[in-house]
Amino acid sequence: MEELQELFQVGLRFHGHKCPAMPMGLRAGLAAMRTLGVKRAQDKELIVKSETGKGHAAGCFLDGIMVATGATYGKSNIEKLYYNKMAFTLIDAETGKAVRVSLKPDFFEKALNSPFVQKRKAGVPPQDVEPEITDPLVERILSVPEPEFLDIAEVHQVEVKKGKGVFEAKRCEKCGELTFVNKLRVGLDGKLLCIPCSGYDE
């Protein structure tokens, strides 16, 4: 419980506002790590494949997962699948063991009918929802038993493709900005160009 409270405070600072979905993701991430018997990633030890998307309620769930697992976009060990589901798969990069965790449909349906979400639907920013509405919901998320809100699938095996980081960079011959060589493109005139200068999409 002490670890949860500590990570929750980190999550609040990272996420920027108090809401029910971030601690849902935090607890889901911790549950996935416990199931796999792994510790929080310092580098790329864990991989997250998140089924969340954008433009939907409760995308904040993913920030909680990142805080719990240490998988981040900066470390390139997280991938967003844009399924618009409240679910993710955590993978141990060393062993290939993986587990999918999702919110129970009944639980999430009730959450979407909560006073907090009704305020959000009315256009109230999350940080402006009254504490008397937000705080009890968040406290419940932090204390509800896992089986009441999480579906944790069986641990399974996946193939983990391992690659090496790119450490060599060269200047784009048009804009002059340093670009890692795996993303330089050869222009029609034979010059090495960054993607924006090359006109290619990727």
N, C-alpha and C positions, 0 to 999 in steps of 0.2 A: 504493500500500500504506500510505503514511503517513496519507493521508486516511481510509482504512478503519480503521486502528488508533485514530485520534483519535475518529472517530464511534462506534467500538465502545465506547470508554471513556464517551462521552456516553450511549450507549445503556444501558450497565450502570447508570449513576447514575439515569437516567430510569426504566428498567424495574424495577430493584430486585433482581434476582437473575441469576445466570449460568445460561444454558440454551442449547440449540442453536437453538431457533426464532427468537429475537430476531435473532441474526446472520444467519440465513437471510433474514429480512425486510430487514435492513440491506443485504445484498448484492443482493437482488432489486430493492430500490428504487434503488440506485446503477446497476444494469444498465439499468433502465427509463429513468433520467435520461440516461444515456450514449446510449442508443438514440435518444431524442428530441432529443439535443443541448441539454439544458436544465440550468440551475443550480438549486440548492436554493431552495425558495420562501421569500422574505422575508415576503410577504403572501399573496395568493391567485393567484399566477402559475401554480401547479400544482394539479390536482385529482386526488384518489385515489378510485377506486371499489373498495373492498375486498370480496372475496367471502368473507371469513372470517365467523365467527358467534360464538356463545358456547356454553360448556359442552362444548367439544371440546378435545382435545389440540392444543397448538401454536398457540393463539390469540396467543401472544407474538410471532408472526410480524408482526402488525400494528404493534406498537411499533417494531420495526426499520424498517418501511416509513416510519413517521412521522418517525423520527430522520433517515433518509436524505433524504427528500423535503422535509421541512418542512411537509407537509400535516398539519393538526391539527384537532381538533374545535373548539378555541377560535376558529380562523380560519374555521370552517365550510367548509373546502375538502376535507373527507373525508366519504365516505358508506360505511356498512357495509351490505352487501346480505344478509348472513345466509344465504349459500348453503352455509356450512361447507366451503368449498374453500380450498386454499392458493394463492390467485391474486388478482390485482388488476389494474386498468387505471389507468395514469397518463396524464393529459391535460394538454397545454399549453393553458392557458386563453386565451392570446392567439391561437394559430393553429388550435386544434381538433385538432391532431395527437395521436394516442393510441397506446398500445401496451399489450397485455396480457402479463403475465408470470406464470408459474405454476411450481410445483415439479414436476419430473419424477415421475410416479407411482412408478416403480421406486425412485428415490432416497428418496421420502417413505415408502414402505412399509418400506424398510430402517431408516429413522430411527425409525419407530413400533415396530420390534422391538429397538431399542437398549437397553442396560442402563439408560440414563437414564429412558426411558419406562417400562420395567418397574418401576423404583423408584417412579415417579409413579403408576402403576396400583395399586401396593401402598399408596398413601396417603402416601408420603414427600413433604413439601413440597420444591419445587425447590431452595431455598436449603440444604436439609439433605442433598441428594444428595452423596456423597463427591466431592471434587475429582478424585480419580484416575479417576472415571467421567465427570464433566462436562468437565473440561479438555481431554482428547484429542478429544472430539466437537466442542467449540467451536473448537479450533484447526484441525480438519479443515474445518469450515464456512468459516472465514476464509481458507483457502488452496486449497480445491478449485476447479479450473477451472469457470467458469460453465456451459459446455456439458454438464458432468457432472450438474448438478443443477437447471438452469433451462431452461424452454421460453419463448423470447421470440418472440412472434408478430410478424407484419408490422405496420408502422406503418400506421394507418388514420385516417380523418377522422371526427370526431364534431361534432355541433352543441353549442356551449357557450352556455347561457342566461346572460346577464349581467344582474345586478340591482344596485341601489344599496343600501348599508347604511342602516339606520334609525338616526337620531340623536336623534329626538324621543321623549321619555318623559313620562308623566303618572302621577299617583298613582291607585292603585285607590281607588275611593270607599267601599270596605268595609274593607280591611285597611290602607290608607294606604301600601303599598309602591310605589315607583316602578317602572313597567312600560313597556317600549317599546311605542309605540302600535299597532304591527302585531299585537300579541297582547292588546290590550284588547278586551273584549266588552261589548255593551250588555245590561244585565240587564232583567228584566221591568218594573222600576220606572224604567227609562231611565238608570240610573247606569252609568258606565264601570267595569268590573270586570276584574281579572286572571283568568286561566283558573281557578285553584283556587277563587276566590270566586264565579265565574260559574256553576259546575256543568257547564260545557261540557267536552268531552274535549280540544278543541284550538281 
